[in-house]
Every structure is written in C-alpha cells, then in structure tokens.
Amino acid sequence: MRMRDDFRSLSGAEKAAMMMLSVGEDSAAKLFERMDDEEIRELSQTMANLGTMSSDIVEKLFMEFVQQISTTGTLTGSFDSTERLLNKVLGDERVDAIMEEIRGPAGRTMWDKLANVNEEVLANFLKNEYPQTVAVVLSKVRPDHAARVLTSLPESFAMEVVMRMLRMEAVQKDVLDDIERTLRNEFMSNLARTSRRDAHETMADIFNSFDRNTEGRFLASLEERNREAAEKIKSLMFTFDDLKKLDPSGVQTLLRGIEKEKLAIALKGASEELRDLFFSNMSERAGKILREDMEALGPVRLKDVDESQSYIVNIAKDLAGKGEIMLSDNKGDDELIY
C-alpha cells in the first residue's frame, strides 16, 4: 500500500482517525467513551481504511493541533456552542450537570472541586452563609485551603466559624447533602458559567504526556511560530525536575507510594541535584540498595526513563490532589500541585 504524505488532502475524519491512532490505546478508549455509536462507526471505518501515513504528515497533524489550541480565536468549538448542541438532545438538568463538570473546577466530588476554587472567590460566597454552614464546608476541605479561606473572611465572621468548628460534632448525612446541593446549585453552577479554562493549560497537560524528544521538538517548533504561547505552556508544565521543589516530608511520602524499580530507572536520567534529594530522604541501607540497583541496570533506553519519570510525576499529582504532599513555589509560600 502506498504511503501517503500529502497533508492537504486529508479529510477531517482522516485527521481524527490519525489522532486516535497516535494517542495510544488507553487515551483512545477514553475518547471513544465520549462518542455516540454513529461517531464511533464512522471513525472506526476511517481508521480501518487509513493506510500508511508518513512521519512527516503525522507531525504536521500535531503541529496543526498545537497551533489551533494554543492560539486564541482559532478553534471552532466553544463552551457556548457545545451547550447549545447538548440542549437540542438532552434535558436541561443533565446539560447543566455536564457543563458544570467540563467548565467548573476539577474534582470528582463537590469537596474535591472546592479545593480547586480560589480562596477569595470561595470566601466571597461563604460570607453570606450561616457560620454553622461555613464551619461544615471548611471541615470538609483540606486544612491549608480552609486556612486561606478563613483569612479571606471578615475577621469577626471567621471567629464565629472557628468557634462552631471547635464545638462541631458528627454532621448528619442529610445536612451534608443539603449543603452540597446548595453549593452545586447556587455556587458551582454560577462559577462554571463565568470560568473558562485557558487553552495553554490544556496544552501544558498534553505536552506533559509527550515523551522527552517529542516534547522538545514541539516546543522548539512552537517557539518559532509563537514564542509567547510556548513560554506560557512551559511555565504551566509540571515535569520530573519540578519534584526538587518537594520538601523532605513530601519526598518521603512519595517514596512510599512508588515502585523502587521505576525509581531506579527514573533516577538514571535525573540531575545530580534530584538524585541527591531522593537519596538524602532514604535510610543509608535503602539508598545503598537503590544505588546498586541503578548500577545493575546498565545503560537504559531514554523511552524507559521517560515512562518511569512520567509514572512518578502522575503519582505525585495524585498525592497532591489528596493534600498529602505540597510543592513550594519558590516565593516563600506553599502551593499545592494540581
């Protein structure tokens, strides 16, 4: 079968099929879950008949995708157009729930979502609630976030909340459900309507998932076309090297949650500073064993190093999402990894 190399001849369906084949089975499966049967049939048929594509045409596809999503105003789709489309096929209540999920703060539960709401925004809403309600809400979010919200509340009101938190007993489930319903209907839905996730944040997440060579190539190409967009994406990316901002307690928590074999491979490609950080937070015996494991590995493929480092970064993000580790922002304050 002849290899295709003319990018301009590709149809939209063919571009979508190439994208699905390029992102890997796990990511493709998640995308398929969000499609209806007709879309799946059409895309599957196109994938089956796609044939062989040159590496050049694949790279052009991704560069077009990067350019579109990181440049304001070039995307056809939007939250408003998506909402209008959903309203044609779904009920209002279901559309509101879907749009809240994709537009609002990240998080599986209401309390997860609150942890990703700016403390001043949350405080501005809570200051109009009963102190007892605020006490329940702050008891359900992470202590560091609760502290920032309290600081943003009027001082006399904040002390009322503190006193109720001190006297608070177990909260009944129906009370929690009522508060959660109020937060969803009166706060999160309004927040979702006014919030827009920056396209550069989306691209930073995508770039984080690239292997090292692909990431470097795409960033270099993007810098040539739009240096400002490239710099903003780089500033939003979280990489293995950013783990050096963890405090000792965070490193030790992370070490308990990762496979030692993966760590050995990841550190083979790490800076001396990052290696020292991990070794300094291990016992002498554990450090000796890890060094021996690294030596026994011999030369390792860059691909394996990237995969192991990505595995550790993802675990760090999960731990940060649960509030178990924190990342210093190098400005004297502490900021959670998101």
N, C-alpha and C positions, 0 to 999 in steps of 0.2 A: 504494500500500500504506500502511495506517495506521501512524503512528509509535507505538511502544509506550513508555509512560512509567510503568508500574506495576511497581516493583522487586519487590514482594512476590509477584507472580505468576510470577516466573522460576523455572524448574526448575534443578537442579544442572547438568544438561547444557548448558542455555542460558547459565548463568553461565560455564561452562568455555569455551563457544564464543565468548562476548564477550571473554573474557580472551585467547584465541588470536588473535582479530582485532585486538585492541588492542596487542599487544606487538610487532607488526611481523613481516615475513616471515622474517627471519633467526632471531629468537628462537623463532618458532612452529615453524620447521623443526627446531630443536634439541629442542623439546618433543615433536614428533611422533616423532623418532628413538627416544625412550624409551618409546613406547607399543606395545602389540601391535596386530595387524591389526583385531581386534574393536573396540578402543577408538578406533582411527583411523576406522573406518567409522561408528561411532555419532556421534563428534564431528563428522566431516565432514558427515554428514547434517543434524545440528543447525545447523551453521554455514550450510549452504546454504539452510535454511528459516528463518533467524533474523529476517529482515526488517530494518526500520529501527528503531534504538534511539535515544532522545533522549540528549542530552549529560548530562542530569541522572541518568538511570539508569546510564550508564556511570560517572559519578563516584561514585555510591552503591556500585557494584560494587567499585571500587578502594578506597574507604574501608572497606568491609566486610573486604576482603582485608588492608589495612594493620592494622586493628584486631585481627583474628584473629591475624596472625602476630607482632605486637609485644606481645601480652598473654599472659602465661604461663597455660597451662592451657586455652586456648580451642580449640586445634587437636585434631582427632580423630586425625590421623595421628601416629605416633611412630616412632623407630628400632626399638623392640622389636616394634611391630605390623607394621612393614614387613618385619622379619627373619622373623617368624612366617609371613607370607604368602609370602615368597620360598621358605622351606623347604618349602612344600607343592608347589612346581612345579619347583624347581631342586635340584641336588645340593649337599651341604654345602660342598664346596670352592669351588664357584662363588659360593654365597651369601656365604661368608666373604670372598672377594675383592671382591664388590660392596659389602658393608657396610664393609669396610676403606676402600674408596675414598670412600664418602659420609660416613663418620664420622671418618676419620682426617685427619691434616694434609694440606693441599692440596699438589699437586705431581704432575707427570706421571711421574717416576721416583722410585725409593727415595731417591736423593740429594737430589732436589728436596723430597721430603717431610721429610727430616731437617732441612733448612734452616728449616722452619716449626715444629720441635719446640723447646719451651723448653729452654735450655741446661742448666738444673739437672735437668730430667727426663731428658734425654739422658745427662748425666754420671752420674746415679744408676744408669742401666743399664750404661753402658760401664765403670764402675769394677770391675765383676765379670768383665770380659772380659780376655783376654790383652793386654798392652801393644802387641804387634805388630798385633793386630786393630784396636785403637783407633787406632793410627797410620794404618792403611789407611783407616778410616772418616773420620778428620779430614782426610786428604789429599784426600778426595772432596767435602767440603763447602766453603763459602765461607770464606776466611781469617778474616773478622770473627767468624763463628759458631764456627769452630774455636777461636779465641782465648777466647771466652766459655766454651766447654765446658772447655778446659784450666784456666781459672781456677776452675771449679767442681769439678774433680777434686782428690783429696788431692795435696799438692804433690810428695811423693816419687814417686807413681804418674805424675803429669803429666810429671815429668822423664824417667821411663823411656820414656814415649810420645814425648817430644821427641827423645830420643836415637835411637829407632828411626825416626822420621820423617827425621832427618838422614842415616841410613845406608840408607834405603829405596831400592830400585831399582824397575824396572817391575813391576807386580803382574800375575801371570798371570790370564787371564780366568776359569779355573775357581775360583781362590781368591776373586776378586771375587764370582762367582756364589754361592759358599758363604756368604760374609759377608752378601750381600744376602738370601739365603734365610733366614739366621738372624735378621736384623733384621726381616724380614717376619713370620716365624712366632712369634718369641719377644718381639718388642718392639712392632711396629706393631699386631699383632692385639690385644694387651692394651691398648695405648693407645687403640685405636679403641673398645674396649668401655667405657672409662671417660670418653671425650671426648664432649661434646655441643656443637655449635656454637650459640652464643647466637642467639636469633631476631632480636635487634636488629642483629647483624652482617649477617644475611641481608637485613633491611630496608634497612640502610645501602647495601648493594650495589645494591638495587633503586632506591632514591632517587637514587643516583649516576647511574643510567641515565635518569632523568627529564629533560626539558628544564627550563629555569630557572623558567618560570611554573608548570608542574605541580608541581615540587618545592616551590616556595614555598607553593602552595595546600594541598598535602597536609600539609606541616609545620605550617602555621597551623591547619588543622583538627585535626590530631593533638594539637597543644598544648592546644587547648580541651578535648579528651577525656582526654588522658593526658600531662600536661606532662613527667613523669619519663621516659616512653618516648621522647618527641620529643627531649628533651635528650640522651639516651643515643645515639639514632640520629645526631643531628647531630655528636656527638663522634667517631663512628666513620666518618663520611663523609670521602672524600678528594675534594677539589674542585680546580679550576684555581688558585684562590687559594693552595692549600697548596704550590704549586710555589715560592713565595717562600722556603720553608724549604730549598730546594736550595742546596748550596754551589756556588761558581763552577765547579768541575770537573764537577759534576752537570749544571749548566745547559749547559755546552759539549758534554757527551756527548749530552744531549737534543737540542740544536740540530742535531747531525749526523744525527739519526735522523728528523727531521720535515720535511714539505714546507713550503717557505717561504711558499707561497700560503696554506696553512692557518694558519701562524703569524701572517701579516698580518691575517687575519680575526679570529683569536682575540684578538690584542692590541688590536683596535679596541674590544673590550668589556672590557678589563682595567683594573685600577687603575694609577695612575701609578707606584706602587712596583714592581709586577710588570713593567711596560714597561721601567722603568729597569734592572731586574735582567737582562732579556734583552739590552737594548742594551749594557749595560756588559760583557757577555761576548762581544761581537762585535767584529770589526775595524771601524775607522772607516768603511771603504768598504762593508762588508756592512750596517752599521747605517744608512748613508745610503740605500742601495738599498731596505732594508726600509721606512724612513720614507716614501720616495717611493711605494712600492707601497701603503702604507696610505692615503696621501693620494689616490692614483689610484682607490682603491676607492669613495670617496664614502660615502654612508650605506649601511649593511649591515643586513640583517634580523637580529633577535635570534635567530631559529632557526638562521641560518647561523653566528652567533658561538658559540652553544651546541654545535653539531655540531663545529666546529673545536676548541673547548676540550676537548670530550669526547675527540676523536681524540688530542689531545696528552697528556691525562691517561692514556689507555689505553696509549700508547707509554711513558710514564713508569713505569707499573706493570710493563710487560713488562721494561723495562730494570732496574728494581729487583728483579724476580724473578730476574734473571740475576746480580744482585750488581754491576751496572755503575754504578748511581747510588745515593745514600743520602739520606735525609731526616732533618734534625735535628729532635729532638722538643722543642726549646726548653728543655730541662732540663740542658743541658750535655753530654748523651750523644748518641750517634748511633743511629738506629733505622732499619731497612730499611722501605721502603714495601712493603706487601703488598696 
